[in-house]
Amino acid sequence: MMEIYTHIMPSPVGPLTIRGNDTTINEITFKEGIVTEPVTLPEVFRLCIAELEAYFAGTLETFTFPIEQQGTPFQQSVWQQLIAIPYGHTISYLQLAKRINNPKSIRAVGTTNGKNQLVIVVPCHRVIGSNGSLVGFGGGLWRKKWLLDHEMKKKYGSNLLF
């Protein structure tokens, strides 16, 4: 069985808990209060941390480190569509449901969005309400707003959305 590593990374949106093994990152969440022992992290963690730092610095739009999260085929299809949302763009939950060819699955899409364990990298923050409002974000709406503002400022040079 592969060893599981946990690292807490400071970020502008609060500490990020990163979990994974020697080859993939399986979780990036806003869980707080976790204490970790200092260990030598595998290369995949060093790459993940470097890319997240570059994202927050505004110099990275696409992540390249290997990720994997467990889920049903439906959940995997939703998460793949989240990854396809371009940096600095948003879509609605209904648009996301249509992208998986199942417009009636809007509630299940929202639930699956909420079960995403790879925040920022699988950009669930880029999904908004059909009326353009910020809705549903497990990390808190202030984090969702911060992430969207950050991407808009870096992509377009100003704050256009909110």
C-alpha positions as CSV (number, residue, x, y, z in Angstrom):
1,M,0.0,0.0,0.0
2,M,1.3,3.4,-0.9
3,E,2.2,5.9,1.8
4,I,-0.2,8.9,2.0
5,Y,1.4,12.3,2.6
6,T,-0.3,15.4,4.0
7,H,1.0,18.9,3.7
8,I,-0.5,22.2,4.8
9,M,0.3,25.1,2.4
10,P,-0.4,28.7,3.3
11,S,-2.3,30.6,0.6
12,P,-4.2,33.9,0.1
13,V,-7.4,32.0,0.7
14,G,-6.3,30.3,3.9
15,P,-4.4,27.1,4.5
16,L,-4.7,24.4,1.8
17,T,-4.5,20.8,3.0
18,I,-2.8,18.8,0.3
19,R,-2.9,15.0,0.4
20,G,-1.6,12.4,-2.0
21,N,0.9,9.6,-2.5
22,D,4.2,9.2,-4.4
23,T,2.6,9.7,-7.8
24,T,-0.6,11.7,-7.5
25,I,-2.4,14.4,-5.6
26,N,-5.7,13.2,-4.4
27,E,-7.0,16.1,-2.2
28,I,-6.6,19.9,-2.0
29,T,-9.1,21.2,0.5
30,F,-9.7,24.1,2.9
31,K,-9.8,21.8,5.9
32,E,-8.4,23.7,8.8
33,G,-6.8,22.6,12.1
34,I,-4.9,19.7,10.7
35,V,-1.4,19.3,12.1
36,T,1.3,17.5,10.1
37,E,4.7,16.3,11.0
38,P,7.5,17.6,8.8
39,V,8.5,14.9,6.2
40,T,10.3,14.9,3.0
41,L,7.6,15.2,0.4
42,P,7.6,13.3,-3.0
43,E,8.3,15.2,-6.2
44,V,4.6,15.4,-7.1
45,F,4.0,17.5,-3.9
46,R,6.9,19.9,-4.8
47,L,5.4,20.3,-8.3
48,C,1.9,20.8,-6.8
49,I,3.1,23.4,-4.3
50,A,5.1,25.3,-7.0
51,E,2.2,25.3,-9.4
52,L,-0.3,26.5,-6.7
53,E,2.2,29.3,-5.7
54,A,2.5,30.3,-9.4
55,Y,-1.3,30.3,-9.7
56,F,-1.6,32.6,-6.7
57,A,1.1,34.8,-8.1
58,G,-0.9,35.1,-11.4
59,T,1.7,33.4,-13.6
60,L,0.0,30.0,-14.0
61,E,-3.4,29.2,-15.6
62,T,-3.2,25.4,-16.2
63,F,-2.0,22.8,-13.7
64,T,0.1,19.9,-14.9
65,F,0.8,17.8,-11.9
66,P,-1.0,14.4,-11.8
67,I,-4.3,14.3,-9.9
68,E,-6.7,11.5,-9.1
69,Q,-9.9,11.5,-7.0
70,Q,-12.3,8.6,-6.5
71,G,-15.8,8.9,-7.8
72,T,-18.6,7.4,-9.8
73,P,-18.5,7.6,-13.6
74,F,-21.0,10.5,-13.4
75,Q,-18.9,12.3,-10.9
76,Q,-15.8,11.8,-13.0
77,S,-17.6,13.2,-16.1
78,V,-18.6,16.4,-14.1
79,W,-15.1,16.9,-12.8
80,Q,-13.6,16.5,-16.3
81,Q,-16.0,19.2,-17.5
82,L,-14.8,21.5,-14.6
83,I,-11.2,21.1,-15.7
84,A,-12.3,22.2,-19.2
85,I,-13.7,25.5,-18.0
86,P,-11.0,28.0,-19.1
87,Y,-9.1,30.2,-16.6
88,G,-11.0,33.5,-16.0
89,H,-14.3,32.1,-17.3
90,T,-17.5,30.9,-15.5
91,I,-20.4,28.7,-16.5
92,S,-23.7,28.0,-14.7
93,Y,-24.7,24.7,-13.2
94,L,-27.2,24.3,-16.0
95,Q,-24.5,24.8,-18.6
96,L,-22.4,22.2,-16.8
97,A,-25.3,19.7,-16.8
98,K,-25.7,20.4,-20.6
99,R,-22.0,19.8,-21.2
100,I,-22.4,16.2,-19.8
101,N,-25.4,15.8,-22.1
102,N,-27.8,15.6,-19.1
103,P,-29.6,18.9,-18.6
104,K,-32.0,17.4,-16.1
105,S,-29.0,16.4,-13.8
106,I,-28.5,20.0,-12.6
107,R,-29.0,19.1,-8.9
108,A,-26.7,16.1,-9.2
109,V,-24.1,18.3,-10.9
110,G,-24.3,20.7,-8.0
111,T,-23.9,17.9,-5.5
112,T,-20.9,16.5,-7.4
113,N,-19.4,20.0,-7.7
114,G,-19.6,20.1,-3.9
115,K,-17.9,16.7,-3.5
116,N,-14.8,17.9,-5.5
117,Q,-11.8,17.2,-3.3
118,L,-9.3,19.0,-5.6
119,V,-10.3,22.7,-5.2
120,I,-8.7,25.3,-7.4
121,V,-7.1,22.6,-9.7
122,V,-10.5,21.1,-10.5
123,P,-12.1,24.6,-10.6
124,C,-15.5,24.2,-9.0
125,H,-15.3,27.9,-8.1
126,R,-15.9,28.7,-11.8
127,V,-19.5,27.4,-11.6
128,I,-22.1,30.1,-10.7
129,G,-25.8,30.4,-10.6
130,S,-27.8,30.8,-13.9
131,N,-28.5,34.5,-12.9
132,G,-24.8,35.2,-12.5
133,S,-24.8,35.0,-8.7
134,L,-22.2,33.3,-6.5
135,V,-23.8,30.2,-5.1
136,G,-22.7,27.0,-3.5
137,F,-19.0,26.8,-2.5
138,G,-17.9,24.5,0.3
139,G,-14.9,26.7,1.0
140,G,-17.2,29.7,1.6
141,L,-18.5,32.3,-0.9
142,W,-15.7,34.7,0.1
143,R,-13.1,32.3,-1.2
144,K,-15.1,31.7,-4.4
145,K,-15.3,35.5,-4.9
146,W,-11.6,35.9,-4.2
147,L,-10.6,33.1,-6.7
148,L,-12.8,34.5,-9.4
149,D,-11.6,38.1,-8.8
150,H,-8.0,36.9,-8.9
151,E,-8.5,35.1,-12.2
152,M,-10.4,38.0,-13.8
153,K,-7.8,40.5,-12.7
154,K,-5.0,38.4,-14.1
155,K,-6.8,37.5,-17.3
156,Y,-8.4,40.8,-18.1
157,G,-6.4,43.4,-16.1
158,S,-9.5,44.5,-14.1
159,N,-12.3,43.2,-12.0
160,L,-15.2,42.6,-14.5
161,L,-17.5,40.1,-12.8
162,F,-18.4,41.2,-9.2
